[in-house]
Amino acid sequence: MEEQVASKLNESLGSIVSQRHSYDAVYALLISWAETDDAKIADEVEAVRNLFERDFGFVVSEYAIPSDRSGANLQHTLTTLCMQNGEGKNNLLILYYAGHGDASPEKRRAVWAAKRVGGPTLNWYEVMPSAYAWGGDILMILDCCYALQASRDHDDRTVELLAASGLLEMTPPAGDWSFTTRFIRVVSEKLALLSSSPSASHPTEGYLTVEDIYAALLQLSGKDMVRTTPARLVLGGHGESIRLRPHKASIGTPAKPSAKPSTLLSLTISLTSSFDDKALQRFRKWLRTNMPSDVSAITVDQVFLRTELIQAWLQRPQKRGLKVAVADEMRARGYLDTVVLQPSVLEEHEDQRAEPEEAFQRLQSWNERVYGCIQSNILLNPAFSNPQELEGVRDDRQARELGLSEAAHLRLLNARLQAEFDYSSMSALPRGYVSELLDYGNLAAGRHRDSDSLLVVEKRRYGEGADPKDLVLSKIQKLSRLLSEVSSPAFHITRFVGYVDQPLHSQMGLVFEANIPATIPHRADMPPFMTLELCYRQEKLVPLETRFALALSLAKALSNLHAVGWLHKGLRSANVVFFASSHAAHLPGGKSRFDLTHPYLFGFDLSRHSADPSAGDREFRRGRQIYTHPRRWGVPREAFYAVHDIYALGVILLEVGCWRAAKGFDPANKGFSDVNDEAEIQERLVGSAETYLRHMAGGSYCRAVLACLTNGFEEEARDVQNPMRLHRAFEERVVRNLARGVVGIEER
């Protein structure tokens, strides 16, 4: 939960400082009429808003001029805007108008009209002085007839006018040939060139000038044979054109400062309300408006939302038993549990406010530990994991805010899938839903037939040489029911869309959204995703901290799946996928197109609820047997349990630690193809961990891998009446050891 908010903040605020425009703040007011004879104007206003807000990061607001007292109302709006935000001389105001204009050439006075004939009007020449209360520069972009009549000389500030037409000219209506459409086209093209130019990252460059935009508009008007010629005037100032510094997209991370900072400040900001989208907008506006000019970078490192929610939830009388269980759990895990019983963890550690970094770390650690203990008790402790208790958690508002409701819902759903659900109601997506399929092994990339968005299809064949269609359909429908309910990023499953049946190819497919930002261009010659198996061959040098983050993400994902009672049953590096991401460039040493710290799990065709009877799936393919527990080779000698998933994870963790595919640990360099003894392969993998892994990834990482590969959870797994034991052991011996390794790297 905190990670999502921090990521959202950094995504939103990342460009405000180091890639900010040349002004301290830029405000854009988009003006149109509430009553109009051209319905397309609203679409163009929305397009301008997207351009200024998304691509430039400006503060944008809209104003629809009312028919009654039009001039007075617009004047009041401008005055209020100037009083609230126009005090600074280094603030820019952009006024954009889309509508009609009336002619009064003899007096050079601008009149705005709601309709071409009849309808309300206002005298812009009377309203315009209200805008001059703005303390900084002003850019007026006017898409109306007779637009140049709005010009007036002014003082030493720059007031620049970009008009759709000259004094006596009519302009095309809203649509393909309108001034606004051409303006957006020109600016978008220049932004694309700017983002691909090396100079775009230079601290004194990387901007557009209105003069350049105007020149491109003139050129475009000539090409398109548009009769109306745009006009431009610079009034006052020093004759320099206004510069607009674009917002270069930086998904998931703030932009890096261009110069080494001389001073670093760490601030703690407390909010009296919950952090929602409205709070985010207020935060953005505050930073844009009042940030000192010598701030070179800003990063949101920590967000703490759970602390008070956790404490408030545990203090409820009906949660007294859970509170005691959580305290016992923390004590059993070796954590200090005293803060659990305190009304405020911050009050408990008041003396640490002078050391914010240490206080943050303690608070973050407290949050994670208590939250983990609460979740494991709710889902796995027999005293609290009964259907009635789970339903209460699922429907509880505070539990929903804590992120516990979805896990409780999935646990309930898993328990009821067999008895209560008619899978036949899960129908396939319409034929042709996915188009332009490009195969990449067991996965395929496609596009939604309507929205053109990227999709990933996980294929399952049926018929000759495979399972019968009815059996595959039953598995697919059951999986669809579960996957359609998963939304939490804790499971590392990208959003499920549905399933398709492709009888011409004798296959079905689970369809997922490709978790790729819209800012990442799709190239037909480059897949939008990469499997971990392929990464070992193509990504030769991956920093240790990136590999540790990947390993920890995979371990946590499996722990969360097991906590809701779901077994993966197909873990291997070919089923771990990374998507293309603009964030990848900001990873340590990252030159990859893919974010290797955020894996997504596929291979769900073999998954099942841990209470289901396990089919004796035969597995003779050596490439998959390497990840298979020895007792599950060939014709399985026992049902599939969580320890078999854990073994497969151990093989993947060994691979990640050494950055080598598992078959590469065969001393004969034959990928174990000539080894028919499953115990021998296990011994060689364990030997590789003991020989290479401790040296390459450290002792904590090695202990985590060996716990997975050496049947280190057999005793806990046999206690089927108390699944908490296995969950606790896995968290301690695997997740916690991997986390220690991450901390060790960060402290070097």
N, C-alpha and C positions, 0 to 999 in steps of 0.2 A: 504493500500500500504506500509506504513512504517512498520507496524507490520510484513508483509510478509518478507521484507528485513531483519529486525532484527532477525526474526526466522531463516531465511536462514543463516545469519551470525553466529548466535549462534550454529546452527546445524553443520556448517562447522568448526567453531573455537573451539567448546566446549572441544575438547580433546587435544588441542595443549599444554595446560599448565599443568593442574592438573593430567592428565593421559598421559602426554607426555613420550616419550622414554627417555633414559638416556643421549642422546646427545642434544645439542642445536638445531641442525638441521640434517636431514637425506635427502640425495639426491640419487635417484636411476636412473641410466642411463641404459636403456634396448637396447641392441645392436643386430641387425640381419642384413641380407643382403637384399639389394633392389632386387637383382637377385638371385633366389634360385630354387632348384629342389624339394622342399618340401613345398607345399602350407599350410600345417597345422602349420608350424612354426609361422605364423602371428597370428593364433588363440591362441597359447600358450603364445606368447608375450603379447597379450591383457589380457589373464587370469592372468599373473604375474602382469601386471599393475593394474588390479582391486584389487588384493591381497594387493599390497603395498600401493596403493592410498586410497582404501576404508577402508580396515581393519587396516592398520597401520597409515594412515594419512601422508605418506611420500610425498615429492615433486618428482614426477616421470616425466621423459621425455624419448622419444624414438629416436633412431638414426638408420636409414637404411644405411648400408655401400654401397657407390656407386661402380660400377665396375671399373670406371676410377680413377686412383690414390687413391686406396682404403686406403692404409696405411697412406698417408699424410692427407687425409680428416678426418679419424678417430682420428689421432693425433691432428689435429687442434681442433676438437670437444672436446676432453679431456682437452686440454690446456685451451680453453675458459671456460669450466665448472669449472676448478680449479681456474682460475683467478677471476671468478665472485663470486664463492660460497665457495671456499676451504680455505679461510684464517684462519678461526677459528680452533683451535686444538680440540675442542669438537664437531666437525661436522663429520658425518659419510658419506662415499661415498659407494654406492652399485653399482657394475658393473655386469650386467647380460648379458650373451651372449648365443644365440641360433643359431646354424649353424653346420658346419662341421669343423673338425680339421685334419691336416695331421701329419704323423709320422716323427719325427726326433730324435729318442731316443739317438743316440750317442752324441748329443750336448745338449740334454734336452731343446730344443728350440721349442716354440709353434708356429704353423702356422695355420691360420684360412682360411677356404675355403668356397666359396659360394655354391659349388656343390660337390657331392661325387666324381665325375669324371669330370675333366676339369673345366672351369669357373675361375673367378678371385680369387686371394688369397692375403693374407697380412701376414707379419711377426709380430705376436703379440709381440714377444720378443723385437722387435724394437720400437713398439708403447707403450708398457706397462710403460716405464719410465715416460711418460707424465702424467700418473695417479699419480705418486709419488710426483707431485707438490701439491697434496692435503695435507692440513695441518693436518688433523685428521686421524682416522682409516679408513681402506678400507676393504670391504667385496666383494670378487669376487665369483660369482656363474656362473659356466661355464657348459653349456649343449652341449658338443661336444666330439668327439673322441679324445683320447690322451690328455685329459684336464689337467692332473696333470703336464704336461710339462710346464705349465704357471707359476710354482712356482719359486720364487727367495727369498733369504734371504733379510731381510731389517732391518731398524733401530729400535728405541725404540717404535715406533708406532705399533699398531696391524694391520697386514695385514693378513686376514684370507681367505683361499681359500676353497670353497666347490665345488668339481668337480664331474662330472657325471661318470668319469672313471679314472683308473690309467694310468701309462705311456704308456702301449702298448695295451690298450683295446679299442674296438669299443663300441659305445652306440646305443641303440634302436632309431629309427627315431621318429619324433613327432607323438604323438598319445597316446593311453591308457597306453603303457608300457614305455613311455619316462621318463627321469629323471625329466623334468619339471612337468609333470603330477603328479608324485609321490611326488615331493617337495611341490606342492600346496596342495595335499591331506594331507600330514603330518602336514604342518603348519596350515591348516584350522582346522584339528582335535584338534591340541594343543590349538589353539585360543578358540575353543568351550569349552574345558576343563578349560582353564584359566578364561574365562568369568563367568563360573559357580562356580569357586573356591572362597572361602572367602578371600584368600590371594591376589586375583586380585585387590582388592581395597587398599591394603597396599601400602604406598608411596614408600617403598624400594623393593617391589616385583612386581608381575604382568608383568613379561617379559619372553621372550623366549631367549634361547642361541642357537647359531649356533651349539654348541656341542650337545645339546639335539636334535636338528633337525637332525643332522647327525646320531645319535644313532638310532633314529626312522626310518630313511631311510635304514640303514643297516638291521634292523629288518624286514622292509617291503620287502626289496629285497629278503631276505631269504624265506619269506612266499610266494611271488609271483614267486619264482624260476627264478628270473632275473639273467642272467649270469654276467652282468656287475655290478661291485661293486663300489659304490660311494667312493670318497676319500676326506680327509680333512687335511689341513695343517694350522698351526698357525705360521706365520713368524714375528719375532720381538716382540716388546711389552713385557709384563710380562707373556705371556703364557695363559692369560685369554681369554676365548671365547667372541666374540662380543655379546652384549645383544640387543635384539630388543623388545622395549616396545610397545605392541599393542594398537591400537586405539579402546577403548571400546565405542561402539555406544551410543550417547546421543541425541536422536531426539528432536529437538525443544528447547533444553536448554543446557547451558554449564554445565560441570561437577563441582561438588562442591569441594572446596578446602579441603584437608585432615587436615589442621591445621588452627587454628584461625589466620587471618592475623594481622600483627602488624601495617601496614600502608595501607591506601586506597588512591588511586589517581583517580581523575576524569579528563578526558581529553576530549577536543573537537577537532574533526578532520574534517577539511573542504576539500572537493574534488573539483577539477576544472572540472571534467567530470561526466557524469551520472554513477550511480552505477549499472553496468551490470555484467555478469558472468566473463568477463575479469578483471574487477576491483576487483571482489571477489578473483580471483586467485592471483592477485598482492598483495592484502591485506594479504592473507594467507601466501604467500611467505615472505613478509616483517616481519610478526610476528614470523614465524618459524626461520628465519635467524638471526634476530637481537634482539630478546627478551632477556632481562637480566635473568640470571639463577635464581635469587631470586623471580621472579614473580610466585605467587602461584595460581592465578586465573585471568581470564579475561572474562568479560561479556559485550555484547553490549546492553545497556539499552535503548537508544533512537536513532532513525534514522529519520531525517527530510528531506524528498524529495519534499514535496508538496509546501513549502513556496514560493520559487521563481516561481514555475509553476503557483500557484494561482495568485500571483501578476502580472506575465507577462500576464496571460490570461485576468485578469480584466482590465489591462491597454490598451488592444486592442481597437481601436476606435469603432468597431462594437459591443463591449460589454458594451458600456457606460450605456445603459438602465439597463442591468443586474447588473452592478456595483452599480447603485443607488438603485435597488431593494434589493440587498444583504445588503447594508448599512441600508435600512429601516427595513429589516428583523431582522438584528442584534439588531437594536435599539428596535424593538418591543419585542424581546426576553429578553431585559434587558442587552445585552452585550455592552461593549464599542466598538464602530465601528470606532474610529478614525484611527486605524492602517490599516483599509481596504484601505484608501485613500493614504497611505504612500508608497513611492517607495521601502522601505525595513523595515520590522518589526525589524530586528536586529539593524539597525541604530536608530530606534525609542527608543530602550531599550539598548543603548550602555552602560549605567551606570550599568547594571545588569550583565555584563560579569564577574564581580568579584564574583558573586553568581550564578554559572552555574546551580545548581539544580533549583533555582527559575526561571532563564531565560528559561531553558528547559521546565518547566511546563507551563510558559506563552506562549511559542512558540507552544507547543503541543496543548494547549487550543485554541489558535488563529487558528491553522490549522484546528482543528476539527470543530470549530464553523463556520468559513468561508466556509469550504468545505460543511458542512451540509446545510448552507443557499444557496450556489450555487446550490447544487443538488436539493433541494426542490423547488427552483424557476424554474429550468429548467424543472422539471418533473410535477409540480403541478400548477405553476402560469399561469393563462390563457394567459398572455401576452407573455410567452416564450414557452409554452408547446404545441404549434400547430405543425402539422406534418413537416412543412418546417423548423422551428427552431430545432426540434428534429433531423431531418435528418442532419442538419449542425453540431450539436454536435456529432452525431454518427460517422460522417466522418472526424472529426477534429483531427489532430495528437496530439495537446496538450491536448485536452479533453480525448483522449485515454490514454495518459500518466498519467493524473489525475485520471483515473478510472471512468470517467463519460460516456464514449461511450456505455458501455454495458447496463447501466441503461436506457439511451435514446433509445437504440435499443429494449430493452424489452418493454418499454412503447409503442413504435411504433408497435411492433409485437402484443401486447395485443389489441391495438386499431383496428388492421386489421384482426385479426384471424377469426372473424365471416364472413366478406364479401369476403375476397380475398383468403382464403387458402382452398385447396382441401385436406381434412384430409386423404382421401383414399390412398394418396401417402406415408403415414407413415406406411410402412409394418412391420410386426413382424420380430424379429430376427429368424435365422434359427432354426429348431427343433434340440434340443440337445445342443443348445448354452450354457445353464447352466446345469451343472451336479451335482450330489451328493447333492440334496436339503435336508436340515435339517430344519424342521419347528419349528418356535418359535412364535406361535400365528399368527398374521396377517403378520408377516415378516418371511422370510426364508433365510438361508445362503446357498450359493452354490459356485461352482467353474466354471471358464471359461473352456470350454472343451479343449482348446488348450494351453493357457498360464498357467493354474492352479491358476490364481489369484482369490482372494476372491470376491464374489459378494453378494449383498443383493437384494432380490426380495420382492416387496410389492404386496401382492396377492389381487385380486378382483374376487369374484365368480360371476357366471352368471347362468341363467337357473332357475330351480326349487327352489323356496324360495328366489330368488334374482332377480335383474333386468335382462331383456332380453339381450342376447349376443350382439345384434346390438347396444343397448344403451351403454353398457359397452365399446364396441369397439370404439364408437364415442368419449366417454370421454377419453379413453386411448390414442387414436390417437391425440386428441387435446392437452392433457397434454404432450405427447411426443414431439410435435412441440415446445412447450415453454421450457420444461426442457432441451432439447438438446442445447438451447442457453445460459443456465446459467453456468457461470464459476466463477464469483466473490465470494470470501468467505463471503462477507457481507450478503449473503442470507442464509448461513448455510445449503446449499444443496450439498450433495456429488455428484460427477460427474455422470450424467445420461448416460446410455449405450443404452437403447432401451426397447422394450417390448416383452414379449413372450406370446404365446397362448398355453395353455395346455388343449386341449379338453377332454382328458381322465379324468381330474380332474374338468372339467367345471369351469375353472378359467383362468384369464389372470394375468400377473404380470409386474409391472414396475421394470426394472433392473437397479441397481446403483452399482458403484464401492464401495467396502468396504474400507474406508479411513484408512487403517492400514499399517504402515511401514513394509517393507520387513523383517526387523530385528526381528519382533514379530513372534514367532513360532505359528503355528495354531495347536490347540489340538481338536480332535474330540469330547472330552467330555466336552469342554468349548466353549460356543458361542463366536463368534468374536465381538459381540456387546451386549449392554444392554439398555433396555428402561428405561426412567425416572421412570415409574410406578414400574418397578422391583427394581430399585435402592432404593426406599423407604424401601423395605423389606430387601435387602441384604447389603446395605451400611449404617450401623446403625449410625456411627459417621462421619459427614462431616463438616469440618471447616466452620465458618461463611463466611470467605473471598471467599471460593470456591463457596458457595451457592450464594453470591452476584454476583460473576463473571458470574455464570450460568444464573441468572435472567437477568442481563444486556445484555448478549448475546442474549437471547430469545427476549427481548423487541426490541433490535436493528434489529434483523432479521425480526420481524413482521413489524417494521416501514419501512424497506427497501422493503419488499414485497408490502406493501400498496402504497409506493411511485411510484412503476412501475405499479400500478393498479391491483394488483393481490391479491385476498382474499384466505386465506387458507381453511377455512370452516370446518376444522377437527382438530383443536388444542386440544390436550389432552396429558396427560403424556405418554400414550402408543405410541404416535407418535413422541416423542422426544427420540433420540437415541444417544448413546455414543459408540465410537469404542475403541478397545484395543489400548493402546499406551505406549511406553516406557517413554514418558513424564509424565505419571501419577504418577510415583514414586517420582517425584520432586515437586508435588503439596503439599501445606501445609497439613501436617498430612496424606499425601496420601499413603494408602496401597492398593488402588484399582488398578485393571488392566486397568481401563478406565479413560480417561481424562474428568472429569466432568465439566471442564470449556469450553469445545468445543462441544456444542450440535449440532445435525443435525436434520432437520425437515423432517418428512415423513407424510403420510396421504394425499398425493396430489390428490388422486382419486376424491375428492370432490371439488377441487379448481376450481375457475372460475375467469374470468376477471370481474372487478367491474361494467363494463358497460353491462354485459350479464344479460338477464332476469333470475331471480333466480327460480329454480325449487322448488316446495313445498315439499322438502325432509322430509318424516315423520320420527320422531325419538322417539321411545318408550323405548329404552334400558336405564335403570336407570344409569348404569355405564358411559354412554355417556351424558345423560341428565344433569348430574351434571355440565358438562362443557358448556352446551348449555344455551344461553340467554333465560330467561323466555318466551319471546315472540316468541321463535322458538321451544317450546316444542310441542310434538305430531304433529298435523297438523299445520305448521307454520302460524301465523297470519300476518306476514309481510315478505317481501323479505329479503334476507341476505345482510347485509351491514358490513362495517368495524367495527362498534361498537360491532357487535356480535363476531368477532374475538378478539376484545379487552377484552370483557367479559371473554372469554375462557382463554386468557392469564392471566387475573387477578386470576382465579382459580388456574392456574399452579403456579403463583408467590406466592400465599398463601401457596400452598403445599411446595414449595422450601424454603420459609422463615421459616416454622415450621418443615420442613422435615417430612411431613406426607401426605399420600394420602388424597384427598378431602373427600372420603367417611368416613375417620376417624374422621371427625368433627361432625358426627351425635352423639348427646349425648346418644342415645339409642344403639349405637354400632351395628347398623344394616345396615350401609352404605346407609342410607336414603331410604331403600327399602320399608318402610311403610309410606313414606311421598309422597303424591300425589299432593301437592300444590307447584307449581314451585316457587311462591313468597316466600314460607316458607323456601325452600332450600336456596334461595338467601339471605334471612334475616339471616339464621344460618351461612352462609359463611361470611357475613359481620360482624356478631357478633363475630365470631372466629377471624377475622382480628383485630377487635377493642380490643378484650380481650387478645389474645395471641401474635399476631404478633408484636405489638408495643414493647412488652417486649423482644421478641426473636430476632427481626431484627432491631428495632429502628424506630424512627418517620418518617424519609424520606421514608424508604421502605414501611411502613404501609400506608403512604399517596398515594404512587404509586399504591398499591393494591386496596385501597378503590376507587380511581379514576376509576379503571377498573370495579369494581363490583357494583358501585352505579349509573350507567348511567350518569357518569360525562362528557360525550362528546356528549350528545343528541343535544344541540344547534348547535355545530360546524358541526355535521353530517348532519343536515338539510340543510346546505348551500352547496348544490350540485354544484353550479356554481363556488365555490371557495374551492376546496379540500385542499388548503394550510392551511385553518383555523384548520381543524381536525388534519392535520399532525403536525402543530405547537403546538397545545394543547397536543397531545400525547407526543411529544418530551419534552415539559415542565413539564407535570404532572406525566409522567411515567419514561421516559428515564433519564431525568435530576435528578429526585429524587433518582432513583436507583444509578446513578453515584455518587451522594452526599454520599450515604451510603457506596460505595466502598472507596471513599476518606476518609471518617470517620474511616473506619477500618484500612486503611493504616497509618493513623496518630496516632493511639493509641500507 
